[in-house]
Amino acid sequence: MLIETDDYVDAPTAARILGVTRANISLLCKTNRFIGAVRVGHFWLIPRDAVLNHERLKPGRKKKGGEEA
């Protein structure tokens, strides 16, 4: 598989862009929150557009009825 690296960023770069930790980025990749993220060895390559267009979840837990806490 050939990946054009200009279109992708690594986890530390994505973390700097979003202002979160690398661990948080890894968790987002593992839970498929970044469409098109690829694991190469021990590294995540994340599409630059997916990082720039990422929408954060609202803080807090959902109540059982589906309402925000």
Backbone hydrogen bonds in HBPLUS format (Angstrom, degrees):
<---DONOR---> <-ACCEPTOR-->    atom                        ^
c    i                          cat <-CA-CA->   ^        H-A-AA   ^      H-
h    n   atom  resd res      DA  || num        DHA   H-A  angle D-A-AA Bond
n    s   type  num  typ     dist DA aas  dist angle  dist       angle   num
A0007-ASP N   A0004-GLU O   3.20 MM   3  5.90 153.4  2.28 117.9 124.4     1
A0008-TYR N   A0005-THR O   3.21 MM   3  5.09 157.9  2.26  99.9 106.6     2
A0048-ARG N   A0007-ASP O   2.78 MM  41  5.60 173.6  1.79 143.6 144.9     3
A0009-VAL N   A0046-ILE O   2.78 MM  37  5.31 156.4  1.83 147.9 153.9     4
A0046-ILE N   A0009-VAL O   2.82 MM  37  5.31 174.6  1.82 161.2 162.6     5
A0014-ALA N   A0010-ASP O   2.98 MM   4  6.24 161.9  2.02 156.6 162.5     6
A0015-ALA N   A0011-ALA O   2.87 MM   4  6.04 152.2  1.95 150.4 158.2     7
A0016-ARG N   A0012-PRO O   3.07 MM   4  6.35 152.4  2.15 142.0 148.4     8
A0017-ILE N   A0013-THR O   3.01 MM   4  6.29 158.7  2.05 150.8 156.6     9
A0018-LEU N   A0014-ALA O   2.99 MM   4  6.18 160.4  2.03 150.2 154.7    10
A0019-GLY N   A0015-ALA O   2.76 MM   4  5.62 124.8  2.06 139.6 153.7    11
A0020-VAL N   A0015-ALA O   3.05 MM   5  4.97 149.6  2.14 136.3 142.4    12
A0025-ILE N   A0021-THR O   3.15 MM   4  6.54 153.0  2.23 144.6 151.6    13
A0026-SER N   A0022-ARG O   2.91 MM   4  6.22 158.7  1.96 152.3 157.8    14
A0027-LEU N   A0023-ALA O   2.99 MM   4  6.23 154.9  2.05 145.2 151.8    15
A0028-LEU N   A0024-ASN O   2.94 MM   4  6.22 155.3  2.00 147.3 154.1    16
A0029-CYS N   A0025-ILE O   2.91 MM   4  6.20 150.1  2.00 149.0 157.4    17
A0030-LYS N   A0026-SER O   2.88 MM   4  6.12 161.8  1.91 150.5 155.4    18
A0031-THR N   A0027-LEU O   3.02 MM   4  6.19 144.8  2.15 145.7 154.3    19
A0033-ARG N   A0028-LEU O   2.86 MM   5  5.14 165.2  1.88 166.4 162.1    20
A0032-ASN N   A0029-CYS O   3.07 MM   3  5.09 159.2  2.12 110.5 111.9    21
A0037-ALA N   A0034-PHE O   3.31 MM   3  5.73 160.1  2.35 133.3 129.9    22
A0038-VAL N   A0045-LEU O   2.83 MM   7  5.21 163.3  1.85 152.7 157.5    23
A0045-LEU N   A0038-VAL O   2.79 MM   7  5.21 163.9  1.81 156.9 162.6    24
A0040-VAL N   A0043-PHE O   2.75 MM   3  5.26 161.2  1.79 160.4 165.6    25
A0043-PHE N   A0040-VAL O   3.05 MM   3  5.26 164.8  2.07 126.3 127.2    26
A0050-ALA N   A0047-PRO O   3.00 MM   3  5.26 122.1  2.35 102.9 117.5    27
A0051-VAL N   A0047-PRO O   3.20 MM   4  6.64 149.3  2.30 151.4 159.9    28
A0052-LEU N   A0048-ARG O   2.97 MM   4  6.25 167.6  1.99 156.2 159.5    29
A0053-ASN N   A0049-ASP O   2.92 MM   4  5.93 144.7  2.05 144.4 153.0    30
A0054-HIS N   A0051-VAL O   3.30 MM   3  5.18 166.0  2.32 103.7 107.0    31
A0069-ALA N   A0061-ARG O   3.01 MM   8  5.62 131.7  2.25 155.0 165.9    32
A0063-LYS N   A0067-GLU O   2.62 MM   4  5.24 178.1  1.62 171.7 172.4    33
A0066-GLY N   A0063-LYS O   2.90 MM   3  5.34 164.0  1.93 120.0 123.5    34
